[in-house]
Amino acid sequence: MLNTALAYLIDVFFGLFTYALLLRFVMQVMRAPFRNPLGQAVMALTDWIVKPLRKVLPGVGGIDWASVAAAYLFQFVWLLALQLAFGRGFALLGAGLAFLAIAAVIALAKALLWLTIIVVFAQAILSWVAPDGPLAGVLNALTFPLLRPVRRLVPPVGGTLDLSPLIVIVLAQLLLITIVPWLESTTTRLFI
């Protein structure tokens, strides 16, 4: 019971910052506005680590490398904390460290897929109940590049029902079900 509680606390703490840093990165890449409640919350949660890192890792080519590095760092430390708390016989040197480094990349890709699902779902729901709400601009900016190619292929059903959010969510889920477990098992076989 205490192990479950400890794992939960580790997941909440590191998950909050990892997802906030990923969202900051995605918002910058998609040119989403930060002058909204979501953008302000993301900035408040992540400025303390991103601003100092920008002095070492400046943005290049429109990519905020400080946000990427901070998200990777939090994901790596998250996995490390779980291994230190619950990993039995896990060596941190050599293959163990390499395993954590690769596992952190895979976990970030998984988190990015979950972030996609959450943002697309939130945008779809809010487009029905609060299409002009304070989050509409940021959610539209984050989802439009994902939904646009699907909308070209699948027109609205009956002229009004847009299935593109459902299709994007299903595709992201398929990646989570197929590719991510394959990557995780391959990495595990290589290093453990």
C-alpha angles and dihedrals in degrees: 000000000000090000090055091049092048092048089049093052092047091049093048095047099045094034092056093056097037093053092042091052092047091049090050090052093047092046090054094047092048092044091237116171118258095198095096135080094269094048092047091050091050091050092048092051097045110029092087092066103025099053095055091043091054089067088062100030111034120192114266127188094001092303120122098219091182090063091046092049092047092049090049091047092051092046091049093048089045091057091042092053091051091049093048092048099042110008112108116206093356114155116213094200125078115347094012093060092044089050091053091047093054093038089055091056091050091046090051090052089050091049090050090054091050090048089053091052093048095047094046091046092048091048092050093050095044091048087065101040105027111011092164097039125130093267097047095093097049094043092048091049091050097046105034095079089051096044099042097074091047091048089055090056100037116040120205113283110248088359094284113052110085111204095180095099090052092049093049091049091049091049092049090049090050090054090049091050098044117019101033096053090046090053091046094049092045091051091047092050092049097051110023 
